[in-house]
Amino acid sequence: MNILLWHVHGSWTTAFVQGPHTYLTPVTPDRGPDGRGRARTFPWPDSVHEIAPDRLRDAPVDLVVLQRPHEEELATRWLGGRRPGRDVPAVYVEHNTPRGDVPLTRHPMADRPDLTLVHVTHFNRLLWDNGSTKTAVVEHGVVDPGHRYTGDLARAAVVVNEPVRRGRYVGTDLLPDLARAVPLDVFGMRTEGLAAHLGLPEDRCRTADLPQAQLHSAMAERRFYLHPVRWTSLGLSLLEAMHLGMPVVVLATTEAVEAVPAGAGVLSTRPEVLARAARHYLADRDAAAADGARARQAALERYGLKRFLNDWEHLIAEACS
């Protein structure tokens, strides 16, 4: 089966393209948002093929995976007038929590009898107004990076992209108090200047933008993973940290309350509780390692790659029947 999808979310796509199909991802000369082509920092299999938009007109496409509203128009134009959901089977994957007038936010694909709207968390499906569109949930799957945890560095690992711009959405405002409890290493895109923005000494809030191949090892060296995010679907970095065998300290919002079971870390809506848990892990390395081992087992059971791909196979079969 030939599946057309855009390279939008690197970690999610890395899991999705491990399936048994041929994956066509558009590439444009500038490799911009609508034509990134193959990932350069994630390991993708040879079954993922870059394809120029002008070649899609005659390409055999069995399923279109839409992830952004404007992709429907792009696909129709690039496929020579074949319309996703009508002329070619299509699903729409919603990666994000709703914005705007929550919980009244209406999904852009609401009331579409020709599509299946696939949410990546049950929280997302609950919060979006999907109208009469058929919905499904396929929870995340993670390519297992292995149990790499050492916890050698008495610091917290935080992974968040653009923390200055995204602010309260990703809990940037919570970091000063947490950094006073434990030193932080913040990884992600466009993190430079974060310490100055927060008024923190550099040693309390270091930042780095690492490729995926280096990121997991760097995370696993830190004593625990801190997830301060207020409003996002379910950060894949949290699930990756659990796969690595890291204990997690997590703001108890959105789907995180489902993802982190008892004994795998600490969940709370109270920043002072998170700070106390952070200090505990720094002081007790054995407790951190024990909770991290439980976190890994929980992640493998619920967010393993095999379950993810099996769920998608069932859904693809339904969409194309």
Phi, psi and chi 1 to 4 in degrees:
 res  aa     phi    psi   chi1   chi2   chi3   chi4
   1 MET       -  136.4  178.9  176.7  -70.6      -
   2 ASN   -99.4  120.5  -67.7  -32.1      -      -
   3 ILE  -114.2  124.4  -62.5  176.9      -      -
   4 LEU   -94.3  125.0  171.0   64.4      -      -
   5 LEU  -151.5  151.4   78.2  160.4      -      -
   6 TRP   -88.7  147.7  -82.5  -99.0      -      -
   7 HIS   -79.8   94.9  173.8 -170.0      -      -
   8 VAL  -110.0  -54.3  176.9      -      -      -
   9 HIS  -115.9  110.4  -63.8  -81.2      -      -
  10 GLY   -59.3  -48.5      -      -      -      -
  11 SER   -67.0  -44.6  -66.8      -      -      -
  12 TRP   -63.8  -45.5 -179.1   86.9      -      -
  13 THR   -64.4  -35.7  -49.1      -      -      -
  14 THR   -58.4  -39.8  -62.9      -      -      -
  15 ALA   -71.8  -43.9      -      -      -      -
  16 PHE   -61.8  -40.8 -175.5   77.0      -      -
  17 VAL   -80.2    5.5  -61.3      -      -      -
  18 GLN   -79.3   -3.6  -54.5  -58.4  -44.0      -
  19 GLY   -71.7 -175.5      -      -      -      -
  20 PRO   -91.3   18.7   33.3  -35.7      -      -
  21 HIS  -109.1  179.3  -54.0  -69.4      -      -
  22 THR  -100.9  130.6  -63.3      -      -      -
  23 TYR  -114.6  125.0  -55.6   90.1      -      -
  24 LEU  -105.5  119.5  -53.4  175.9      -      -
  25 THR  -120.4  123.0 -178.3      -      -      -
  26 PRO   -61.4  144.0  -24.8   35.6      -      -
  27 VAL  -132.9  133.8   62.5      -      -      -
  28 THR  -118.5  160.7   55.5      -      -      -
  29 PRO   -55.1  -34.9  -28.4   36.6      -      -
  30 ASP   -87.9   -4.6   64.1   -8.1      -      -
  31 ARG    48.1   44.7  -69.6 -170.2  177.0  -93.8
  32 GLY   -78.7 -170.8      -      -      -      -
  33 PRO   -57.8  -27.7  -24.8   33.9      -      -
  34 ASP   -98.9    7.5  -69.1  -30.0      -      -
  35 GLY  -157.1   50.6      -      -      -      -
  36 ARG   -72.6  -24.0  -71.4 -165.3  176.3  104.7
  37 GLY    69.9 -152.7      -      -      -      -
  38 ARG   -67.7  149.8  -74.6  178.7   57.1   91.4
  39 ALA   -66.7  146.6      -      -      -      -
  40 ARG  -104.5  -16.7  -63.8 -179.1  173.2 -176.1
  41 THR  -117.9   -0.6   58.3      -      -      -
  42 PHE  -115.9  146.2  -67.6   84.7      -      -
  43 PRO   -80.8  107.4   28.4  -32.1      -      -
  44 TRP  -108.1  144.6  -75.9    7.7      -      -
  45 PRO   -73.5  168.9   26.2  -34.3      -      -
  46 ASP   -69.5  -10.9  -66.8  -21.6      -      -
  47 SER   -75.1   -4.4   55.5      -      -      -
  48 VAL   -96.1  120.3 -176.4      -      -      -
  49 HIS  -117.4  130.3  -59.6  -80.9      -      -
  50 GLU   -73.3  142.2  -65.8 -177.6  -16.3      -
  51 ILE  -142.7  131.4 -173.2  165.3      -      -
  52 ALA   -72.9  146.6      -      -      -      -
  53 PRO   -54.2  -37.0  -28.3   35.6      -      -
  54 ASP   -72.5  -11.4   59.3    1.9      -      -
  55 ARG   -92.1  -11.9  -70.8 -178.4   51.3 -143.5
  56 LEU   -72.7  -24.1  -82.2  168.3      -      -
  57 ARG   -54.0  -39.9  175.9  178.8  -66.7  -89.3
  58 ASP  -106.7    6.9  -60.2  -44.2      -      -
  59 ALA   -80.1  139.2      -      -      -      -
  60 PRO   -74.9  116.2   25.7  -30.8      -      -
  61 VAL  -123.2  124.3  172.9      -      -      -
  62 ASP   -97.5  -22.5  -58.5  -60.4      -      -
  63 LEU  -155.0  137.5  175.8   71.0      -      -
  64 VAL  -109.4  127.4  179.9      -      -      -
  65 VAL  -103.4  107.1  175.4      -      -      -
  66 LEU   -91.3  143.7  -56.9  168.5      -      -
  67 GLN  -133.5  -11.4  -59.6  171.4   78.7      -
  68 ARG  -137.5  145.2  -61.6  167.8  -64.4  175.3
  69 PRO   -54.1  -39.2  -28.2   36.2      -      -
  70 HIS   -74.4  -11.0   74.6  -83.0      -      -
  71 GLU   -66.5  -24.7  -70.0  176.8   -2.7      -
  72 GLU   -62.6  -45.2 -176.2  175.8   13.6      -
  73 GLU   -67.7  -40.8 -175.0  -82.8  -31.1      -
  74 LEU   -59.8  -47.3  -86.6 -177.2      -      -
  75 ALA   -62.0  -43.7      -      -      -      -
  76 THR   -59.9  -43.6  -59.1      -      -      -
  77 ARG   -70.1  -45.9  178.0  155.0   43.4   92.1
  78 TRP   -73.4  -25.5  -69.8   -3.2      -      -
  79 LEU   -89.2   14.4  -70.0  170.7      -      -
  80 GLY    70.6   35.0      -      -      -      -
  81 GLY    95.9   -7.5      -      -      -      -
  82 ARG   -71.6  124.1  -72.6  176.3  -74.3  170.7
  83 ARG   -96.1  126.4  -62.9  165.6  -63.4  176.7
  84 PRO   -59.1  132.7  -23.1   34.1      -      -
  85 GLY    91.9  -21.6      -      -      -      -
  86 ARG  -115.4  -52.0  -61.1 -177.7 -176.3 -177.5
  87 ASP   -98.8  -23.1  -55.7  -50.0      -      -
  88 VAL  -134.0  130.8 -175.6      -      -      -
  89 PRO   -53.7  144.7  -25.8   35.2      -      -
  90 ALA  -148.6  147.9      -      -      -      -
  91 VAL  -127.6  154.3  -61.4      -      -      -
  92 TYR  -118.0  120.9 -173.1  102.9      -      -
  93 VAL   -96.8  120.2 -180.0      -      -      -
  94 GLU   -99.5  113.6 -180.0   51.9   69.1      -
  95 HIS   -90.4  -17.1  -65.5  -82.1      -      -
  96 ASN  -115.4  156.3  -60.4  -46.4      -      -
  97 THR   -71.0  155.6   46.1      -      -      -
  98 PRO   -69.6  153.1   22.0  -30.6      -      -
  99 ARG  -115.0  167.8  -60.1  -73.9  177.0   90.3
 100 GLY    90.0 -132.0      -      -      -      -
 101 ASP   -85.4   65.0 -167.9   15.0      -      -
 102 VAL   -69.5  135.7  179.4      -      -      -
 103 PRO   -96.9   25.8   37.2  -36.5      -      -
 104 LEU   -98.0    6.5  -55.7  177.8      -      -
 105 THR   -64.8  122.5  -47.5      -      -      -
 106 ARG   -89.9  132.6 -167.3  160.9  177.7   79.4
 107 HIS   -72.7  142.2 -162.5  -82.6      -      -
 108 PRO   -62.6  -17.2   16.3  -29.1      -      -
 109 MET  -105.7   20.4  -62.5  -63.6  154.5      -
 110 ALA   -65.1  147.8      -      -      -      -
 111 ASP    58.9   45.9  -62.7  -31.2      -      -
 112 ARG  -116.2  100.3  -72.1  -72.6  -59.8  -89.4
 113 PRO   -70.7  -12.5   25.1  -34.2      -      -
 114 ASP   -94.0    0.3   54.6  -27.2      -      -
 115 LEU  -126.2  159.2  -67.5  174.3      -      -
 116 THR  -110.4  128.4  -61.4      -      -      -
 117 LEU   -97.5  112.0  178.1   50.8      -      -
 118 VAL  -103.0  117.0 -174.1      -      -      -
 119 HIS   -95.5  148.6  -68.6  -76.6      -      -
 120 VAL   -89.9   -9.4  -63.0      -      -      -
 121 THR  -143.0  154.6   69.4      -      -      -
 122 HIS   -67.4  -31.5  -67.7  -83.3      -      -
 123 PHE   -59.9  -44.1 -178.3   87.4      -      -
 124 ASN   -60.8  -47.4  -80.5   13.3      -      -
 125 ARG   -60.6  -37.7  179.4  162.4   69.5  171.9
 126 LEU   -66.0  -40.5  178.8   69.4      -      -
 127 LEU   -83.2  -34.1  -93.4  -72.2      -      -
 128 TRP   -73.3  143.9  -83.0  105.3      -      -
 129 ASP   -86.7  102.6  176.1    1.9      -      -
 130 ASN   -88.5   -4.0  -55.2  -60.1      -      -
 131 GLY    61.5 -140.5      -      -      -      -
 132 SER   -94.9    3.4   60.6      -      -      -
 133 THR   -62.5  136.9  -56.9      -      -      -
 134 LYS   -62.6  131.7 -180.0 -178.2  177.6 -179.2
 135 THR  -120.8  157.0   62.1      -      -      -
 136 ALA  -148.0  161.7      -      -      -      -
 137 VAL  -123.9  123.3  176.7      -      -      -
 138 VAL  -118.3  104.7  177.2      -      -      -
 139 GLU   -65.7  158.2  -66.1 -170.1  -50.3      -
 140 HIS   -57.9  151.3  -75.0  -60.9      -      -
 141 GLY  -126.5  147.9      -      -      -      -
 142 VAL  -126.0  132.1  173.2      -      -      -
 143 VAL   -69.1  116.3  177.5      -      -      -
 144 ASP   -62.8  117.1 -176.8   14.6      -      -
 145 PRO   -80.5   -6.4   30.6  -34.1      -      -
 146 GLY    94.5  161.3      -      -      -      -
 147 HIS   -82.4   92.0 -167.2  165.1      -      -
 148 ARG  -103.6   -1.7  -56.3 -168.1 -161.2  179.8
 149 TYR   -59.9  130.8  178.0   71.5      -      -
 150 THR  -120.3  -36.6   67.0      -      -      -
 151 GLY    65.7   22.4      -      -      -      -
 152 ASP   -63.7  -31.4  -71.1  -20.8      -      -
 153 LEU   -96.5  124.6  -61.0 -179.8      -      -
 154 ALA   -79.8   64.1      -      -      -      -
 155 ARG  -143.0  162.1  -58.5 -179.8   68.3   89.4
 156 ALA   -95.3  141.4      -      -      -      -
 157 ALA   -96.8  131.1      -      -      -      -
 158 VAL  -126.8  135.0 -176.5      -      -      -
 159 VAL  -122.5  115.7  178.8      -      -      -
 160 VAL  -155.7  136.6   62.8      -      -      -
 161 ASN   -91.5  138.1  -67.8  -32.9      -      -
 162 GLU    52.3   56.0  -59.0 -173.8   77.2      -
 163 PRO   -65.7  -29.0   23.3  -34.2      -      -
 164 VAL   -71.1  -48.0  174.2      -      -      -
 165 ARG   -67.9  -40.5 -179.4 -175.8   68.2   83.3
 166 ARG   -84.0  -19.3  -63.9  169.4   72.2 -165.7
 167 GLY    50.7 -121.8      -      -      -      -
 168 ARG   -63.7  -28.1  -73.8  177.5   57.1   83.5
 169 TYR   -55.5  -41.7  -77.6  102.0      -      -
 170 VAL  -103.7   11.5  -65.3      -      -      -
 171 GLY    76.2   23.1      -      -      -      -
 172 THR   -58.1  -35.1  -57.0      -      -      -
 173 ASP   -67.6  -17.3   59.7  -59.4      -      -
 174 LEU   -85.1  -15.0  -56.4  176.6      -      -
 175 LEU   -66.5  -36.8  -64.8 -178.5      -      -
 176 PRO   -56.4  -48.0  -29.3   37.2      -      -
 177 ASP   -66.2  -38.6  -76.3  -15.1      -      -
 178 LEU   -68.3  -35.0  -68.5  166.8      -      -
 179 ALA   -69.6  -24.4      -      -      -      -
 180 ARG   -74.2  -23.3  -77.9 -173.7  -88.5  -85.7
 181 ALA   -82.7  -43.0      -      -      -      -
 182 VAL  -145.9  148.0  -65.5      -      -      -
 183 PRO   -71.3  143.1   23.3  -31.1      -      -
 184 LEU  -113.9  143.5  -49.1  177.6      -      -
 185 ASP  -118.8  112.0  -73.6  -23.8      -      -
 186 VAL  -101.4  119.1 -178.2      -      -      -
 187 PHE  -107.1  148.1  -56.7  102.0      -      -
 188 GLY   147.5 -179.6      -      -      -      -
 189 MET   -83.6  139.2  -65.2 -173.4  -64.7      -
 190 ARG    53.8   53.8  -70.4 -177.5  -78.8  -79.7
 191 THR   -98.9   -5.8   59.6      -      -      -
 192 GLU   -61.1  143.3   63.2  -83.5   -0.5      -
 193 GLY    80.9    5.6      -      -      -      -
 194 LEU   -64.8  -45.3  177.6   61.4      -      -
 195 ALA   -59.1  -45.3      -      -      -      -
 196 ALA   -64.6  -40.3      -      -      -      -
 197 HIS   -60.3  -36.1  173.3   75.1      -      -
 198 LEU   -91.5   -5.0  -63.5  175.4      -      -
 199 GLY    70.8   33.3      -      -      -      -
 200 LEU  -108.2  146.6  -68.5  169.9      -      -
 201 PRO   -62.5  147.9  -16.2   28.0      -      -
 202 GLU   -57.1  -35.3  -70.5  -74.0  -15.7      -
 203 ASP   -72.4  -17.3   66.1  -45.0      -      -
 204 ARG   -90.7  -14.4  -57.9  -59.4  -67.4 -175.9
 205 CYS  -150.5   85.1 -177.2      -      -      -
 206 ARG   -90.1  152.8  -56.1 -173.2  -52.6 -156.2
 207 THR  -132.1  154.2   62.8      -      -      -
 208 ALA  -160.7  142.9      -      -      -      -
 209 ASP  -110.0  104.7 -177.5   -5.8      -      -
 210 LEU  -112.7  145.5  -59.8  176.9      -      -
 211 PRO   -65.5  156.8   22.2  -31.3      -      -
 212 GLN   -55.1  -35.5 -165.9   76.4   -0.1      -
 213 ALA   -62.6  -29.3      -      -      -      -
 214 GLN   -97.2  -24.6  -61.5  175.1   29.2      -
 215 LEU   -61.8  -46.8  175.5   61.0      -      -
 216 HIS   -61.7  -41.4  -73.1  153.5      -      -
 217 SER   -66.0  -38.9  -66.2      -      -      -
 218 ALA   -65.6  -43.4      -      -      -      -
 219 MET   -58.6  -46.4  -70.4  168.5   62.1      -
 220 ALA   -66.3  -17.8      -      -      -      -
 221 GLU   -77.1  -21.4  -69.6  176.9  -24.3      -
 222 ARG   -80.2  155.3  -85.1   66.3 -171.2  173.4
 223 ARG   -66.6  -34.5 -171.8   63.4   52.4   81.4
 224 PHE  -158.9  168.9   67.2   94.3      -      -
 225 TYR  -106.2  131.4 -179.6   79.8      -      -
 226 LEU  -109.4  127.1  172.4   64.8      -      -
 227 HIS  -121.9   94.2 -168.5   69.5      -      -
 228 PRO   -94.5   14.4   36.6  -35.3      -      -
 229 VAL   -73.7  129.5 -179.7      -      -      -
 230 ARG   -82.7  -46.4  -97.7 -164.9 -167.7   84.6
 231 TRP  -141.6   88.4 -169.5 -112.8      -      -
 232 THR  -151.3  167.0 -168.1      -      -      -
 233 SER   -61.2  -73.7  178.2      -      -      -
 234 LEU  -164.3  106.0  176.4   59.4      -      -
 235 GLY   -58.2  122.1      -      -      -      -
 236 LEU   -63.6  -25.5  -84.8  168.6      -      -
 237 SER   -63.0  -31.7   56.2      -      -      -
 238 LEU   -63.9  -45.9  168.8   61.2      -      -
 239 LEU   -66.8  -36.2  -57.5 -177.4      -      -
 240 GLU   -66.4  -40.0  -70.1  168.4   -4.9      -
 241 ALA   -60.4  -42.0      -      -      -      -
 242 MET   -65.0  -40.9  -67.1  170.9   68.6      -
 243 HIS   -60.1  -34.8  -87.1   79.0      -      -
 244 LEU   -70.0  -13.9  -70.2  166.2      -      -
 245 GLY    92.7   23.2      -      -      -      -
 246 MET   -92.0  139.6  -59.3 -177.4   73.2      -
 247 PRO   -70.6  152.0   28.5  -33.4      -      -
 248 VAL  -126.1  142.4  -66.4      -      -      -
 249 VAL  -119.6  114.7  174.6      -      -      -
 250 VAL  -132.8  131.7 -177.9      -      -      -
 251 LEU   -66.7  126.3 -165.8   65.5      -      -
 252 ALA   -83.3   73.7      -      -      -      -
 253 THR  -130.4  164.6   59.3      -      -      -
 254 THR    44.2 -138.7   67.8      -      -      -
 255 GLU   -77.2   -7.4 -170.4   77.4    1.5      -
 256 ALA   -58.0  -30.9      -      -      -      -
 257 VAL   -68.4  -21.5  -62.9      -      -      -
 258 GLU   -87.8  -28.7  -70.7  -79.4  -22.6      -
 259 ALA   -80.8  -27.3      -      -      -      -
 260 VAL  -111.0  104.8 -178.4      -      -      -
 261 PRO   -80.1  168.5   31.4  -34.8      -      -
 262 ALA   -57.9  137.9      -      -      -      -
 263 GLY    91.8   -7.5      -      -      -      -
 264 ALA   -99.0   -5.9      -      -      -      -
 265 GLY   160.3 -155.4      -      -      -      -
 266 VAL  -129.0  128.4  175.5      -      -      -
 267 LEU  -115.1  135.2  -80.9  161.9      -      -
 268 SER  -164.3  152.2 -179.4      -      -      -
 269 THR   -91.3    3.3   55.1      -      -      -
 270 ARG  -106.9  112.1  -62.3  165.4   55.7 -170.9
 271 PRO   -56.0  -32.4  -27.0   35.8      -      -
 272 GLU   -66.7  -31.7   63.5  -89.0   20.5      -
 273 VAL   -68.6  -40.2  172.5      -      -      -
 274 LEU   -64.0  -40.7  -58.3 -175.8      -      -
 275 ALA   -63.7  -39.6      -      -      -      -
 276 ARG   -65.2  -42.0 -173.7  160.3   61.8 -116.2
 277 ALA   -64.0  -39.0      -      -      -      -
 278 ALA   -61.6  -44.7      -      -      -      -
 279 ARG   -64.4  -36.5  -72.9 -169.4  -69.4  -94.7
 280 HIS   -61.7  -45.9  166.6   67.2      -      -
 281 TYR   -66.5  -36.0  -77.2  138.4      -      -
 282 LEU   -65.2  -34.3 -109.6   63.1      -      -
 283 ALA   -83.4  -25.2      -      -      -      -
 284 ASP  -127.8   89.5 -167.4  -23.4      -      -
 285 ARG   -66.0  -35.3 -170.3  169.7  173.9  178.1
 286 ASP   -65.2  -41.2  -70.1  -19.8      -      -
 287 ALA   -64.3  -38.5      -      -      -      -
 288 ALA   -62.6  -44.9      -      -      -      -
 289 ALA   -65.3  -39.4      -      -      -      -
 290 ALA   -65.7  -44.3      -      -      -      -
 291 ASP   -67.3  -35.6  -75.3    1.5      -      -
 292 GLY   -64.0  -37.8      -      -      -      -
 293 ALA   -64.0  -39.4      -      -      -      -
 294 ARG   -68.2  -36.0  -76.0 -172.5  -74.0  -90.1
 295 ALA   -62.5  -42.4      -      -      -      -
 296 ARG   -62.8  -44.8  173.4  170.4  167.4   78.2
 297 GLN   -62.1  -42.1 -172.6   58.5   40.1      -
 298 ALA   -64.3  -41.1      -      -      -      -
 299 ALA   -67.0  -40.6      -      -      -      -
 300 LEU   -63.1  -37.7  -72.0  170.8      -      -
 301 GLU   -72.4  -40.9  -70.1  174.3    0.4      -
 302 ARG   -96.7  -33.3 -177.4  160.2 -177.0  172.9
 303 TYR  -120.2   29.8  -60.6  103.4      -      -
 304 GLY   -72.6  155.6      -      -      -      -
 305 LEU   -65.7  -39.5 -173.8   63.4      -      -
 306 LYS   -60.8  -46.6 -177.8  177.6  180.0 -179.1
 307 ARG   -61.6  -43.0 -169.1  -84.7  -50.1  153.9
 308 PHE   -58.8  -49.6  172.4   78.1      -      -
 309 LEU   -68.0  -36.8  -66.7  175.5      -      -
 310 ASN   -63.3  -42.9  -76.1  -17.8      -      -
 311 ASP   -60.6  -41.7  -73.3   -5.3      -      -
 312 TRP   -68.7  -35.6  -94.6  108.1      -      -
 313 GLU   -61.7  -41.8  -76.1  -53.5  -68.0      -
 314 HIS   -63.6  -42.8  -70.5  -56.3      -      -
 315 LEU   -69.3  -40.0 -162.5  146.3      -      -
 316 ILE   -63.6  -41.2  -71.4  170.1      -      -
 317 ALA   -61.1  -41.0      -      -      -      -
 318 GLU   -64.7  -44.9  -86.4 -170.2   20.9      -
 319 ALA   -65.5  -30.0      -      -      -      -
 320 CYS   -99.6    3.5  -65.0      -      -      -
 321 SER   -80.4      -   62.0      -      -      -
